[in-house]
Amino acid sequence: MSRAGQFVACAVAAVIVASGSASATEIPPIGRIWEYPLPTASSNPSWITGGLPVAANGDLWFTQQPINPAPGNTGAVSKITTSGVITEFTAGITPGSGPSSIAADGSGNMWFTEADGNQIAMITAAGVVTEYQLPVANSRPAGIALGPDGNMWFTLYNTGNIGSITPAGVITEYPTGLGPTAGPYGIALGPDGNMWFTQVKANAIGVITPAGQVTTYSAGISPASSPYIIAAGLDGRMWFTEGASNAIGAITTSGQVTQYPYPGDPANAGSNGIALGADGNMWFGGGNSGPNGSQVIGRMTPTGEVTLFNAGASSNPFGVALGSDGHIWFTNYDGNNTIGRIYTSTRQLPVNCGTLPAKIAAKGETVLLSEDCRTNAGNRLRIRVTAVNPDHGATQAFRLKRGPGGRVSIKTFGTFPLRLSITVRADRTDLFPAYASTRTVTVHRPGSQS
């Protein structure tokens, strides 16, 4: 697979940040990049996925797709811990099959497409691989993502169809009517419960329902811009890179498209992977599409403001994913044979935790922290509850409950009204200062307004 393009976003500034390491007390700036060399030379890391709760143990998984397969270097699937330890798996993968897109199934397994092998494959956390042959020859599977039905959905670049595979390996292909001139590529679950996918050749965005009904949108997309990879944003839109223009696109679930250009080199126009960051912005791999052909990682706000970060010479950022540490990780495809991590926040912030409740159930239970609630520094959050009005017997009117995976809830009972001060905190860790957030809530009698 070759790098098909780079990103377009509404541009304002280009920030050059050198790769490097930090001291134990230094807080890294946003945009600081660390790189981790791969054990196998010329591995060409491609797609990457990770974050909470999709990957077991918080590891990120990525595919390796050598351009010139050689003995011992014919393709692999690997994982990397947030501390940079890499494990490569090759056993059970058909040599030269071209592992491409990769995504988690929510049960601790990773699924990936084999573009050259015409197969869909699954790998367990321990590295055991199972391959499933597609029914139509040379269909060239590309993107893959978990669907609302628990199945993995994937694009078929050469036929124009969309497929799904159950956890047991049963494959269903949905004729889209798009044909081989559409080139469906990236795919992702949308907020509407449907699967959204790019059409590189047709210059359009498609959506398929779980029942297989397909709708295509092309209005508002620049000619020959080649929509490439797609991901859901916090604003309810699907955001996509464009492989042949310096712009990022966003589409509503009703099909309205907005394109945001970013400054770059027209001779190397186009962007690659895209993912939602813990900071609420969309992060994308720009390859060498930056000013004067520089290698860049881009950050785009929901309003289209963009910042480009220099990724270093010969890096070629391609796949992009949110890590369980709250930062963005990326592959350097056909570049310097590394996996990169870019810091997206210099503060500890909750990741996938939700917010503290504004109301507490009277004589009932309220969840305060969900399972696996951590900060972007990798810290598990801690919680403290104190009574604001002990004269009402408040110290005897509530109890904290701790469940599996760090889940914390509060059980209230006794005398009302009750006022509680709830503090969520994380201790200082390595480069990050301590984090704390406090909210005071009033618990009224059952049936009354709080």
N, C-alpha and C positions, 0 to 999 in steps of 0.2 A: 504494500500500500504506500502510495506516495503522499506527501503533504499536499492536501488539496487546496489550501487557501488560508486566508487570514481575516481578521475581524474588523468591523466598522463600528465606531461609536462616536457620540457627540463630543468633540475634542476640545480640551482646554489647555492641558499642560503635559509635558513629558518630564518625568523625574528619573534621573539616573542614579541607581543605587547599586553599589558594588557588592558582589558576593563576598562572604567571609564568615568569621566566627565572632562571638561576643564573649566577654568575660562573665564570670558568675554573677556579677552585680550590675552589669550593663543592661539596660532595657533597650531592646532592639527597635529601630525605627520601622514604621510601616513600610513595606517594600524590601526589607532586608532578605536576602536569599541565601539559603544553604543548599549545597549539592552533595549527593551521595552516589559514588561510583558503583556501577554494576559489576558483579563478579565476572561475567562473560563479556569478552570484547565484542564490539560491533553488534550489540543486542538490539538496537533500535526500539527502545520502549515506546509503546503506542498509546492505547487507551488506559485510563486509570479510574478507580472508583474507591470510595471509602467513606469515613465519617460515622457518626452515630445515628440510628442504631443499626445501620445496614451491614457492617462488617464485624465478624467475630473478633473479640479482643481489641477492637479499635484499629486493627491493621488496615492498610490500604493495599489493594490488589491491582496489578497491571499486567498487560500482555507485552511480549517481546516478539518482534517480527523482522528478523534479519532480511536485508535486501538480497544478499548473496548467501543462501544457506550453505553451510559447510558441516562436516562431521562434528558433532558436539555443539553445533550452533544452528539448529534448524527450527527454532521457535520454542517459546516457553511461556508459562504463566508464573508470576512471582508475587510475593507479598513483601511489604516493608513496614516495619514498626515506626511509631512516631519518634523513636530515637535513632532511626536510620539503619536498622539491621535488616538486611535483605536475604530472603530465601527464594531460590529458583526451583521450579518444578518442570521437568520435561517428560518424565515417565508417563506413558499412556496417551501422549499427544502425538498424533500422526506427523512424522517429519515433513516439513514444508507445507503444512496445512494453513499457515498464516493466521495465528491467533490475533483477533482484532478487538472488537468492543467487548467490554466486560461489565457485569453488574451483579449485585447480590440479590438472593431470593428471599431474604428476611429470615431464613432458617440457618444461617451460618455457612451456606454454600454459595459459590460464585459461578455464574454462567457466562460463557463467552462464545463468540462466533468464530468460525474458521473460514475465512474468506476464500482461500485457495483450496481448502479441503472439502468445501460444500457441506459442512457439518455444524451442529450446535453441540457444545460440550459443557459439562459440569465438573467442577473441582471442589472437593471438600476442604475444610480447614486444614486437614492433615496432608492434602496434596494428592488424593486419589481422584483420577480422572475417568469420566465416562463420556463417550462420544456418541452422537446420534446423527445418522446420515439423513440429509434432506431428500424428499421424494423427487424433486426436479433437478436434473443435472445442471451444473454450472449456474446455479441461481445466485451465487456470491452473497452470502449473508453479511450484513454490515453491522448496524447498530443493534443493541439489545437492552431491554429495560424491564423491570418488574411491573406487571399490570395490576389493575384493581381486583382481578379474579384470582390472584395468587400464581398465575402463569407468567412465564417470561415471553415478552413480545419482541419480535425482531423484524428488521427490514430485509428485503431481498433485492439487491441493487440491480441485478441483470434482468429480472422478470417484471419488476414493478409491483410485486405483491407484498403483503405483510403476513408474517407467520406468528404462531404462538406454540409454546411447548409446555406441557404440564410437568409437575415435579417428577412424575413417573416416566417422562420421556415421550409422551404422546404428542405428535406434531399435527397442527392444523394450519393450512394455508388459506388465506382469504384473497380471492381475486379482486383486485381493486379497480380494474378497468383502465389503469394508468399505462400499462404496457412498458416495454423496455426503454422507452424514451424519457421516463420519469426519473429514474435513478434514486429511489428512496434510500436514505442513508442514516442520519441520526434519528433517534426515537426516545421519547420520554413521556411519563405519565403527567397528564394535565390536572389542574384543579377541578375540572368538570368530570373527572372519572374516565376520560377517554385517553387514547394514546395519540400523541402528536408526533409527526415526523417530517423531516425535510425532504425535498425533492431536488437533488443537485442538478439534474439535467433539465427538468421542467421549470426550474426557477420558481418553485412554489412551496407552500406548506400544506401538509395534509393532516387530517384527523380521522381516526377510525374508532368506532364504538366497540365495546366488548362483543357485540353481535356481528361485527364485520362491516358495518355501513361506513362508507368513506366519503368525506367532503374535502375539496381542494380549494385553497385560497392563493391567488397570485397577485391580486390588485395591491398596489403600494410597494411591491418588491422590485427593486431596480433590475432592468434587463441584464442578463448574463452575470448576475452577482453570485449565483451558486449557493443557496442556503445549505449549510453544512451540518453543524451539531446544534442540538436544541436542549433547553433545560427550563424548568419552571422557576419563576421569580416570586418574591414575596408579595408583589403587587397584583397577583392573579393573572399575569401575562406569561406567555411562553417566549423565552429569549433565544435567539439563534445567531450563530456566526455566519459569515458569508465568505466563501472560499475564494472569491475573485474580486472583492471590493473592500475598501477600508471603511466598513460600517458594521454595526450590530443592529439586528432587527428585533422587534418585539411585536407579538400578535396577541390580541385579546381572544377569549374563547368564542366571540362572535365573528372573528375573522378580520378585525381592523388592524392594519399593520402600520407601525411607525419605525422609521430607520434613523439611526443615530451615527453620523460619520465621525471618524476620529483621524487625527493627523498621522500620516505615514508616508511610506514610499510607494508611489503608484506602480513602480516597476515590480514590486513584491507584494501587491495588494492581497488581502485576504487574511482570515483568522481561522483558528482550529477549534479546540475544545472550549466549553463554557460550563460554569457551575455557579450556584448560589453560594456566597460566602457567609460566614457567621456574622459578618457586619451588615448583612442585608443587601449588599451590592452584588453585581454579577462580575465574576472574574473570568478572563479568557486568555487563551494562549495565542499570541500574535505572530509566532514564528519570527521571520525577519521582515515583518511588515511595518516596523517602526520607522521613524525619520532616518533617512539615509540608509535604509536597509538594516537598521539595528534590530537585534533580537529582543522581543518585549513580552512582558505579561501585562495585561490591561485590567483596569478596574473601572466599572461603569455603574453609576448610581441609577436608581429608578427613574430619574429625570433626564438621564442621558449624558451627565457630566463624566468625562473620562480622564483617567490618569494612566500614563504608560510608565512601566518600570523596566529599566534595562536588565535583561536576563543574562548578559555576558556573551562574549563571542562564541559562535558555533554551538549555541545551546538549542535553538529551534524548538521552543515550547509547543507542545501538541496537546496531549490529554490533560484535563484539569479536573480536580476533585477537591471537595472539602474533607479535611482530615478530622479525626476525633479530637485533635488538639485545638480545633477551632481555626486552623490556618489552611491556606490553599497549597495543595501539592500538585506537581505537574511533571510530565515526562518530557524528555528532550529527544524527540524522534530524529533519527538520522543526524544527530548532533554530537554532543560530547559524551554520550553514553552514560548519562546520569539521571537520577530522579531529583527534582528540585522541590524545595519548600519555601514559600514566601510568607513572611509574617504580615498578617492583615490587621492586627490590633496590638497595641502596646499595653493594654489593660486586660485584667481577667474579667471576662463577661460570661454569663450563663450561656450554654449551648444546648438547644433543643430541650429547654426546661420549662418553658412557659413563664408566667409571672405569678407573683404572690396573689392569692385570692383577695378580692375586695370585700367578700362576705364569708362568714364562717357559719357552718350549719349549727343551729341550736339543738342541743341534745342529739348530736349526730356526728358524723365523721366527714372531714374535708381533707382532700389531698393537698399538701403543701409543696412537696417536691416529687416529681415523677421518678421512675426508675432510671438509672444511669444518667443522673443529672450532674453534669460537670461544667467546668469553666473552659474557656478556650486555651487555658494553660494546662489542661489535663487534670486539674484538681476536682475531686468530688466535693460538692457543696455541703456545708454543714448548716444546721438550723437550730435556733434557740428561741424559745417562747417564754415570756415572762408576763406576770399579771400586772396590769396598770392600776387596777382598783382592788387591792387585797382586802379592803374593808367589806367587800361583798363575798368574802370567802373564795376569792378567785383562785387561790393556790390549790384549792381542792376541786376546782370546777373544770379542769381539763387534763388530758393525758396525751403525750406524744407517742406515736406508734411508728416503729421502724420495720419496713418490710424488705423483701428480696431486692438486691441490686441497688440499694440506697433509697428506696421509696420511703418517704416520710409523710405521715398524715397526723391529724389532730382529732381527738375525740373529746367533745364538750358535753358537760352535764352539770347539774347543780343549780346554783343561784344565778339569775339574770337580772338586769343586763350585766354583761361581762365584757371587759375591755382587755385585749391582749396585744402585746408588742411582739412582732415576729421579725427576727433577724436571720437573714441568710448570709453566710460568709464563707470565705476560703482563705486559708493561710498563705503567706508569701511563699512562693515556690520559684527557685532558680532566678529567672530574669524578671518575674512578674511580682508587682506589689500585691498586698492583701486586698481582697474585695469584700465589701459588705453592703447590704441593702436592708433597710428596716421599714416595716409598715405597721401601723396600729389599726386594729379593726375592732368593731363593737359587735358583740353577739347578743341579739335581743331574744326575747322569749319566742318560742315556736309560733309561727303565724304572723309575727309582727315584722315591720320593715327594718332592715339593717343598712 
